[in-house]
Amino acid sequence: MTVPIIGRGFSFADLRVGFRFRTHRRTIREADLVAFMTLTGLTEEIFAVKEKKQLVPGALVYSFAEGLLLPSMQDTGVAFLNATLDVKAPTYVDDTLHVEGEVIEHRPTSKGDRGLVRFANKVVNQDGATVLEYHPIRLLKKE
């Protein structure tokens, strides 16, 4: 008997075009912004100078989204191949984000042991506004 692994992400076989999901939420804190600027060297004044509402880079929003999505591809993701990305609205420190995703492309590879899946991902804030959209294509294990 095979014992299933708890916390394993979606495999290619689990998904179909039209499949939709939503992640948990996460709030961007000032410490997250500071750590991101320090790590990346992205110290542009628009992010580095404190204002009433502290703006955060779209690259940080995208990074948060990928972190929120990690459970959906844990142990099943093979490669991130490509993506289009569009920042739709500003994001600020103390905004709470989640990702809403939908499978928009699903095709097996020639090897047959994996497949290509393109997602339409929307990063949504606490007010229901979409702040970032991106469409990654990922290589996933078949099973």
Residue pairs with C-beta under 8 A, 6 or more apart in sequence:
5 75
7 71
7 74
7 75
8 74
8 75
8 76
9 70
9 71
9 72
9 73
9 74
9 75
9 76
9 77
10 72
10 73
10 76
10 140
11 76
11 140
11 141
11 142
11 143
12 76
12 106
12 108
12 114
12 115
12 117
12 140
12 141
12 142
12 143
13 142
13 143
15 103
15 106
15 117
15 140
16 103
16 106
17 103
17 104
17 105
17 106
18 102
18 103
19 102
19 103
20 100
20 101
20 102
20 103
21 72
21 100
21 101
21 102
22 98
22 99
22 100
22 101
23 68
23 69
23 71
23 72
23 98
23 99
23 100
23 101
24 68
24 98
25 68
25 96
25 97
25 98
25 126
26 64
26 67
26 68
26 96
26 97
26 98
27 94
27 95
27 96
27 97
28 56
28 60
28 61
28 64
28 91
28 92
28 93
28 94
28 95
28 96
28 97
29 93
29 94
30 54
30 93
32 56
32 60
32 64
32 93
33 47
33 54
33 56
33 60
33 93
36 42
36 56
36 57
36 59
36 60
36 63
37 43
37 47
37 48
40 59
42 57
42 59
44 57
46 55
47 54
47 55
47 56
47 57
53 92
53 93
54 92
54 93
55 90
55 91
55 92
56 91
56 92
56 93
56 95
58 85
58 87
58 91
58 132
60 91
61 87
61 91
61 97
61 123
61 131
61 132
62 85
62 123
62 132
62 134
64 97
64 123
65 97
65 99
65 121
65 123
65 132
65 134
68 97
68 98
68 99
69 99
69 101
69 121
72 101
73 138
73 140
75 141
76 140
76 141
77 138
77 139
77 140
77 141
78 114
78 138
78 139
78 140
78 141
79 138
79 139
80 136
80 138
81 116
81 136
81 137
81 138
81 139
82 136
82 137
83 134
83 135
83 136
83 137
84 134
84 135
85 132
85 133
85 134
86 132
86 133
86 134
87 131
87 132
88 129
88 130
88 131
88 132
88 133
89 125
89 129
89 130
89 131
90 131
91 97
91 125
91 131
91 132
95 125
95 126
95 131
96 125
96 126
97 123
97 124
97 125
97 126
97 131
98 123
98 124
99 121
99 122
99 123
99 124
100 121
100 122
100 124
101 119
101 120
101 121
101 122
102 119
102 120
103 117
103 118
103 119
104 118
104 119
104 120
104 135
105 116
105 117
105 118
105 137
106 115
106 116
106 117
106 118
107 115
107 116
108 114
108 115
108 116
108 142
109 115
109 116
109 139
112 142
113 141
113 142
114 139
114 140
114 141
114 142
115 139
115 140
115 142
116 137
116 138
116 139
116 140
117 137
117 138
117 140
118 135
118 136
118 137
118 138
119 135
119 136
119 137
119 138
120 133
120 135
121 133
121 134
121 135
121 136
122 130
122 132
122 133
123 130
123 131
123 132
123 133
123 134
124 130
124 131
125 131
